[in-house]
Amino acid sequence: MPNKSVYLYQEARANFFNMMLMLVMAFLGVIALILNETGVFVASKDMFRSTILQLITYAAIPFAIYIIHDKIKKCQKHDTILEKPFFKILIIIFIFFCITDLCVNLSFQATLLMAIPPIVVAQYKNDMKLFTWVIVATAVMVPIVVYGSYFMGMYDANLLKGVDAPYELEDRIRNFSATRCLEIFQHYVMTKALCIAAIDFIAITITRRTAFMLDTQDMLNNVIVEEKEEKNIMQQNVIEDLADVVETRDLETGDHIKRTKLYVNILANALKETDKYKDVLTDEKIELMTSAALLHDIGKIGVSDLILCKKGRLTDEEFSIMKTHTTIGGEIINKILSDLKNEEYLNMAHDIALCHHEKWNGAGYPNGLKEEEIPLSARIMAIADVFDALISKRCYKEAIPIEDAIDIIIKDAGTHFDPYIVEVFKTITPTFIEAANKKL
């Protein structure tokens, strides 16, 4: 299936290249004008000025439209006029104008430039209708520009006469006959048409070959993308299966896993909008963090049911065992997910499982990390984890009101939680409340 964004990108690149091509023609025209003004050329200055002015005008119109539409209006990537279907038609028309201007006003020798429009159109993918029309237009324009040059051209208006013997227009018309018309057709139109056809055939063959290579590359890129998507789906299935293992042991913990995943996503996206983390928390990293949040309590599968489901406060010894779920979780992730070959995800899941009970003041566990020694993902997870634990009923406690839980999170800023993240949390508490009331 064609990749629409890739097609539009190639279309835009072709339009930009062709627009620049016309500007180069105009630039060369300006150089020729300067040479003529300084006496290097001996053409009529008025005629030459008029011709180059027309050339510059034709070349400048598409560029001016592009500047006004894209640059002045500050259009975004896919709003660019370069991707609009009509713009390539406009460019092709003005390319015809530029070449016709040069051929008719200067010399029929420039007729070979009529090979340019088909080459230009060949850059556009899968537009055979337009290509056919341009080929037909080129075939029609070749005799027009040759005969036009015969009557109007500056250097060789009479074709068989030299520059030193130019005829006035009346003389050219008077000396034009059916025999002369046929001679011009046989000696100039036919030869130029054959040359143009040869140039176009070679150039278009190369262009089509390049297009084929680009299509092949696009196809291979699509295969890679599909394989990556399949791998991501497989990875997500493994993660959800691991999370389900925890859920089967404690239904409350299972709901907790789903809710904290949602809280992590909300908080991470809010942090992304801040100056401090706008370059750190990309959409991809937030997606990985949200997925990894499912595994923050995976280590609890290594804790006895007698402790995990105990009603009432844990003894010091039991709490020490409970705390091992962080290190067990880190080990499980390293062993089970190491085959997924996604190092960034593996590290993030490991950090969350191992460090989500660390505290900003260093009083947490298992390693007593403090402040920004604690990974950012774990600092975000800590707020999501404690918030949901506070508002949820457990076998050993009752739930507390959401507003009280929010107050506790705010009060513990700088001790338990990263104060900067808590400040952001305060701005999105309505979103947290809405998520807490949402049925999963």
BELSUL-V481880 format. One record per pair of residues at least 4 apart in sequence whose C-alpha atoms are under 7 Angstrom apart, sorted by the first residue. I is the first residue (numbers start at 1). J is the second residue. D is the distance in whole Angstrom. If there is no record, write none. Layout:
i:I j:J d:D
i:I j:J d:D
This chain:
i:3 j:7 d:6
i:4 j:8 d:6
i:5 j:9 d:6
i:6 j:10 d:6
i:7 j:11 d:6
i:8 j:12 d:6
i:8 j:83 d:6
i:9 j:13 d:6
i:10 j:14 d:6
i:11 j:15 d:6
i:11 j:83 d:6
i:11 j:124 d:6
i:12 j:16 d:6
i:12 j:82 d:5
i:12 j:83 d:5
i:13 j:17 d:6
i:14 j:18 d:6
i:14 j:123 d:6
i:14 j:124 d:7
i:15 j:19 d:6
i:15 j:82 d:6
i:15 j:88 d:6
i:16 j:20 d:6
i:16 j:82 d:7
i:17 j:21 d:6
i:18 j:22 d:6
i:18 j:120 d:7
i:19 j:23 d:7
i:19 j:62 d:7
i:19 j:63 d:7
i:19 j:91 d:7
i:20 j:24 d:6
i:21 j:25 d:6
i:22 j:26 d:6
i:22 j:59 d:5
i:22 j:95 d:7
i:23 j:27 d:6
i:23 j:59 d:6
i:23 j:60 d:7
i:24 j:28 d:6
i:25 j:29 d:6
i:26 j:30 d:6
i:26 j:55 d:6
i:26 j:56 d:5
i:26 j:59 d:6
i:27 j:31 d:6
i:28 j:32 d:6
i:29 j:33 d:6
i:29 j:52 d:6
i:30 j:34 d:6
i:30 j:52 d:7
i:31 j:35 d:6
i:32 j:36 d:6
i:33 j:37 d:6
i:33 j:48 d:7
i:33 j:49 d:7
i:33 j:52 d:7
i:34 j:38 d:6
i:35 j:39 d:6
i:35 j:40 d:5
i:35 j:41 d:6
i:36 j:40 d:6
i:36 j:41 d:4
i:36 j:42 d:6
i:36 j:43 d:7
i:37 j:45 d:7
i:43 j:48 d:7
i:43 j:154 d:7
i:44 j:48 d:6
i:45 j:49 d:6
i:46 j:50 d:6
i:47 j:51 d:6
i:48 j:52 d:6
i:49 j:53 d:6
i:50 j:54 d:6
i:51 j:55 d:6
i:51 j:101 d:7
i:51 j:102 d:7
i:51 j:105 d:6
i:52 j:56 d:6
i:53 j:57 d:6
i:54 j:58 d:6
i:55 j:59 d:6
i:55 j:98 d:5
i:55 j:101 d:7
i:56 j:60 d:6
i:57 j:61 d:6
i:58 j:94 d:6
i:58 j:97 d:7
i:58 j:98 d:6
i:59 j:94 d:7
i:60 j:64 d:6
i:61 j:65 d:6
i:62 j:66 d:6
i:62 j:91 d:6
i:63 j:67 d:6
i:64 j:68 d:6
i:65 j:69 d:6
i:66 j:70 d:6
i:66 j:81 d:6
i:67 j:71 d:5
i:67 j:72 d:6
i:68 j:72 d:5
i:68 j:73 d:7
i:69 j:73 d:6
i:69 j:81 d:7
i:70 j:74 d:5
i:70 j:75 d:5
i:70 j:80 d:6
i:70 j:81 d:7
i:71 j:75 d:7
i:75 j:79 d:6
i:75 j:80 d:6
i:76 j:80 d:7
i:81 j:87 d:7
i:82 j:87 d:6
i:86 j:90 d:6
i:87 j:91 d:6
i:88 j:92 d:6
i:89 j:93 d:6
i:90 j:94 d:6
i:91 j:95 d:6
i:92 j:96 d:6
i:92 j:117 d:7
i:93 j:97 d:6
i:94 j:98 d:6
i:95 j:99 d:6
i:95 j:117 d:7
i:96 j:100 d:6
i:96 j:117 d:7
i:97 j:101 d:6
i:98 j:102 d:6
i:99 j:103 d:6
i:99 j:113 d:6
i:99 j:114 d:7
i:100 j:104 d:6
i:100 j:145 d:6
i:101 j:105 d:6
i:102 j:106 d:5
i:102 j:110 d:7
i:103 j:107 d:5
i:103 j:108 d:5
i:103 j:110 d:5
i:103 j:111 d:6
i:103 j:145 d:6
i:103 j:149 d:6
i:104 j:108 d:7
i:104 j:145 d:5
i:104 j:148 d:5
i:104 j:149 d:4
i:104 j:152 d:6
i:104 j:153 d:5
i:105 j:149 d:6
i:105 j:152 d:6
i:105 j:153 d:4
i:105 j:154 d:6
i:106 j:153 d:5
i:106 j:154 d:5
i:106 j:155 d:6
i:107 j:149 d:6
i:107 j:153 d:5
i:107 j:154 d:6
i:107 j:155 d:6
i:107 j:156 d:6
i:108 j:145 d:7
i:108 j:146 d:5
i:108 j:149 d:5
i:111 j:142 d:7
i:111 j:145 d:7
i:111 j:146 d:7
i:111 j:192 d:7
i:112 j:192 d:6
i:112 j:196 d:6
i:114 j:138 d:6
i:114 j:196 d:7
i:115 j:119 d:7
i:115 j:196 d:5
i:115 j:199 d:7
i:115 j:200 d:6
i:116 j:120 d:6
i:117 j:121 d:6
i:117 j:134 d:7
i:118 j:122 d:6
i:118 j:131 d:7
i:118 j:134 d:6
i:118 j:135 d:6
i:118 j:200 d:7
i:119 j:123 d:7
i:119 j:200 d:6
i:119 j:203 d:6
i:119 j:204 d:6
i:121 j:131 d:6
i:122 j:131 d:7
i:122 j:204 d:6
i:122 j:207 d:7
i:123 j:207 d:7
i:127 j:131 d:6
i:128 j:132 d:6
i:129 j:133 d:6
i:130 j:134 d:6
i:131 j:135 d:6
i:132 j:136 d:6
i:133 j:137 d:6
i:134 j:138 d:6
i:135 j:139 d:6
i:136 j:140 d:6
i:137 j:141 d:6
i:138 j:142 d:6
i:140 j:144 d:7
i:141 j:145 d:6
i:142 j:146 d:6
i:142 j:189 d:7
i:142 j:193 d:7
i:143 j:147 d:6
i:143 j:189 d:6
i:144 j:148 d:6
i:145 j:149 d:6
i:146 j:150 d:6
i:146 j:189 d:6
i:147 j:151 d:6
i:148 j:152 d:6
i:149 j:153 d:4
i:149 j:157 d:6
i:150 j:156 d:7
i:150 j:157 d:4
i:150 j:158 d:5
i:150 j:159 d:6
i:151 j:157 d:6
i:151 j:169 d:6
i:151 j:172 d:6
i:152 j:157 d:6
i:153 j:157 d:4
i:155 j:163 d:5
i:156 j:161 d:6
i:156 j:162 d:6
i:156 j:163 d:6
i:157 j:166 d:7
i:158 j:167 d:7
i:158 j:172 d:7
i:161 j:165 d:6
i:167 j:171 d:6
i:167 j:172 d:6
i:168 j:172 d:6
i:169 j:173 d:6
i:170 j:174 d:6
i:171 j:175 d:6
i:172 j:176 d:6
i:176 j:180 d:6
i:176 j:181 d:7
i:177 j:181 d:6
i:178 j:182 d:6
i:179 j:183 d:6
i:180 j:184 d:6
i:181 j:185 d:6
i:182 j:186 d:6
i:183 j:187 d:6
i:184 j:188 d:5
i:184 j:189 d:7
i:185 j:189 d:5
i:185 j:190 d:6
i:186 j:190 d:5
i:187 j:191 d:6
i:188 j:192 d:6
i:189 j:193 d:6
i:190 j:194 d:6
i:191 j:195 d:6
i:192 j:196 d:6
i:193 j:197 d:6
i:194 j:198 d:6
i:195 j:199 d:6
i:196 j:200 d:6
i:197 j:201 d:6
i:198 j:202 d:6
i:199 j:203 d:6
i:200 j:204 d:6
i:201 j:205 d:6
i:202 j:206 d:6
i:203 j:207 d:6
i:204 j:208 d:6
i:205 j:209 d:6
i:206 j:210 d:6
i:207 j:211 d:6
i:208 j:212 d:6
i:209 j:213 d:6
i:210 j:214 d:6
i:211 j:215 d:6
i:212 j:216 d:6
i:213 j:217 d:6
i:214 j:218 d:6
i:215 j:219 d:6
i:216 j:220 d:6
i:217 j:221 d:6
i:218 j:222 d:6
i:219 j:223 d:6
i:220 j:224 d:6
i:221 j:225 d:6
i:222 j:226 d:6
i:223 j:227 d:6
i:224 j:228 d:6
i:225 j:229 d:6
i:226 j:230 d:6
i:227 j:231 d:6
i:228 j:232 d:6
i:229 j:233 d:6
i:230 j:234 d:6
i:231 j:235 d:6
i:232 j:236 d:6
i:233 j:237 d:6
i:234 j:238 d:6
i:235 j:239 d:6
i:235 j:340 d:7
i:236 j:240 d:6
i:237 j:241 d:6
i:238 j:242 d:6
i:239 j:243 d:6
i:240 j:244 d:6
i:241 j:245 d:6
i:242 j:246 d:7
i:243 j:247 d:6
i:243 j:294 d:6
i:243 j:295 d:6
i:243 j:298 d:7
i:244 j:248 d:6
i:245 j:249 d:7
i:246 j:250 d:7
i:246 j:254 d:7
i:246 j:298 d:6
i:246 j:300 d:7
i:246 j:301 d:6
i:247 j:251 d:5
i:247 j:253 d:6
i:247 j:254 d:4
i:250 j:254 d:6
i:251 j:255 d:6
i:252 j:256 d:6
i:253 j:257 d:6
i:254 j:258 d:7
i:255 j:259 d:6
i:256 j:260 d:6
i:256 j:388 d:7
i:257 j:261 d:6
i:257 j:294 d:6
i:258 j:262 d:7
i:258 j:294 d:7
i:259 j:263 d:6
i:260 j:264 d:6
i:260 j:384 d:5
i:260 j:385 d:6
i:260 j:388 d:7
i:261 j:265 d:6
i:261 j:290 d:6
i:261 j:293 d:5
i:261 j:294 d:6
i:262 j:266 d:6
i:263 j:267 d:6
i:263 j:384 d:5
i:263 j:432 d:7
i:264 j:268 d:6
i:264 j:290 d:6
i:264 j:380 d:6
i:264 j:381 d:6
i:264 j:384 d:6
i:265 j:269 d:6
i:265 j:286 d:7
i:265 j:290 d:5
i:266 j:270 d:6
i:267 j:271 d:6
i:267 j:425 d:7
i:268 j:272 d:6
i:268 j:286 d:6
i:269 j:273 d:7
i:270 j:424 d:7
i:271 j:277 d:6
i:271 j:424 d:7
i:272 j:277 d:5
i:272 j:278 d:5
i:272 j:281 d:5
i:273 j:278 d:6
i:274 j:278 d:6
i:277 j:281 d:6
i:281 j:285 d:6
i:281 j:286 d:6
i:282 j:286 d:6
i:283 j:287 d:6
i:284 j:288 d:6
i:285 j:289 d:6
i:286 j:290 d:6
i:287 j:291 d:6
i:288 j:292 d:6
i:288 j:345 d:6
i:289 j:293 d:6
i:289 j:348 d:7
i:289 j:377 d:7
i:292 j:348 d:7
i:292 j:349 d:5
i:293 j:352 d:7
i:295 j:349 d:7
i:295 j:353 d:6
i:296 j:352 d:6
i:296 j:353 d:4
i:297 j:329 d:7
i:297 j:353 d:6
i:298 j:329 d:5
i:299 j:325 d:4
i:299 j:326 d:6
i:299 j:328 d:5
i:299 j:329 d:4
i:300 j:325 d:5
i:302 j:325 d:7
i:302 j:328 d:7
i:303 j:308 d:7
i:303 j:322 d:6
i:303 j:325 d:7
i:304 j:308 d:6
i:305 j:309 d:6
i:306 j:310 d:6
i:307 j:318 d:6
i:309 j:395 d:7
i:310 j:395 d:7
i:310 j:396 d:7
i:311 j:395 d:5
i:311 j:396 d:4
i:312 j:396 d:4
i:313 j:396 d:7
i:314 j:318 d:6
i:314 j:319 d:6
i:315 j:319 d:6
i:316 j:320 d:6
i:317 j:321 d:6
i:318 j:322 d:6
i:319 j:323 d:6
i:320 j:324 d:7
i:324 j:328 d:6
i:325 j:329 d:6
i:326 j:330 d:6
i:326 j:353 d:6
i:326 j:354 d:4
i:326 j:355 d:7
i:326 j:366 d:7
i:327 j:331 d:6
i:327 j:354 d:5
i:328 j:332 d:6
i:329 j:333 d:6
i:329 j:353 d:5
i:329 j:354 d:6
i:330 j:334 d:6
i:330 j:350 d:5
i:330 j:353 d:6
i:330 j:354 d:5
i:331 j:335 d:6
i:332 j:336 d:6
i:333 j:337 d:5
i:333 j:350 d:6
i:334 j:338 d:5
i:337 j:346 d:7
i:338 j:346 d:7
i:342 j:346 d:6
i:343 j:347 d:6
i:344 j:348 d:6
i:345 j:349 d:6
i:346 j:350 d:6
i:347 j:351 d:6
i:348 j:352 d:6
i:348 j:377 d:7
i:349 j:353 d:6
i:350 j:354 d:6
i:351 j:355 d:6
i:351 j:375 d:7
i:351 j:378 d:6
i:352 j:356 d:5
i:352 j:377 d:6
i:352 j:378 d:5
i:352 j:381 d:7
i:355 j:374 d:7
i:355 j:378 d:6
i:356 j:378 d:5
i:356 j:379 d:7
i:356 j:381 d:6
i:356 j:382 d:5
i:357 j:364 d:6
i:357 j:365 d:6
i:357 j:382 d:6
i:358 j:362 d:7
i:358 j:364 d:4
i:358 j:365 d:5
i:358 j:366 d:7
i:358 j:368 d:6
i:358 j:369 d:6
i:358 j:374 d:7
i:359 j:363 d:6
i:359 j:364 d:5
i:359 j:370 d:6
i:359 j:415 d:7
i:359 j:416 d:5
i:359 j:417 d:6
i:360 j:370 d:5
i:360 j:371 d:5
i:360 j:414 d:6
i:360 j:415 d:5
i:360 j:416 d:5
i:360 j:417 d:5
i:360 j:418 d:6
i:361 j:370 d:5
i:361 j:371 d:6
i:361 j:414 d:7
i:361 j:415 d:5
i:361 j:416 d:6
i:362 j:368 d:5
i:362 j:369 d:5
i:362 j:370 d:4
i:363 j:368 d:6
i:364 j:368 d:5
i:369 j:373 d:6
i:369 j:374 d:6
i:370 j:374 d:6
i:371 j:418 d:7
i:374 j:378 d:7
i:374 j:379 d:7
i:375 j:379 d:6
i:376 j:380 d:6
i:377 j:381 d:6
i:378 j:382 d:6
i:379 j:383 d:7
i:379 j:417 d:7
i:379 j:418 d:7
i:380 j:384 d:7
i:381 j:385 d:6
i:382 j:386 d:6
i:383 j:387 d:6
i:383 j:417 d:7
i:384 j:388 d:6
i:385 j:389 d:6
i:386 j:390 d:6
i:387 j:391 d:7
i:387 j:405 d:6
i:388 j:392 d:6
i:390 j:399 d:6
i:390 j:400 d:6
i:390 j:405 d:6
i:391 j:399 d:5
i:391 j:400 d:5
i:391 j:401 d:6
i:391 j:402 d:6
i:391 j:405 d:7
i:392 j:399 d:5
i:393 j:397 d:6
i:393 j:398 d:5
i:393 j:399 d:4
i:394 j:398 d:6
i:400 j:404 d:7
i:400 j:405 d:7
i:401 j:405 d:6
i:402 j:406 d:6
i:403 j:407 d:6
i:404 j:408 d:6
i:405 j:409 d:6
i:406 j:410 d:6
i:407 j:411 d:6
i:408 j:412 d:6
i:409 j:413 d:7
i:410 j:422 d:6
i:412 j:416 d:5
i:412 j:417 d:6
i:413 j:417 d:5
i:413 j:418 d:6
i:413 j:419 d:5
i:413 j:422 d:6
i:414 j:418 d:6
i:414 j:419 d:5
i:417 j:422 d:7
i:418 j:422 d:6
i:419 j:423 d:6
i:420 j:424 d:7
i:421 j:425 d:6
i:422 j:426 d:6
i:423 j:427 d:7
i:424 j:428 d:7
i:425 j:429 d:6
i:428 j:432 d:7
i:429 j:433 d:6
i:430 j:434 d:6
i:431 j:435 d:6
i:432 j:436 d:6
i:433 j:437 d:6
i:434 j:438 d:6
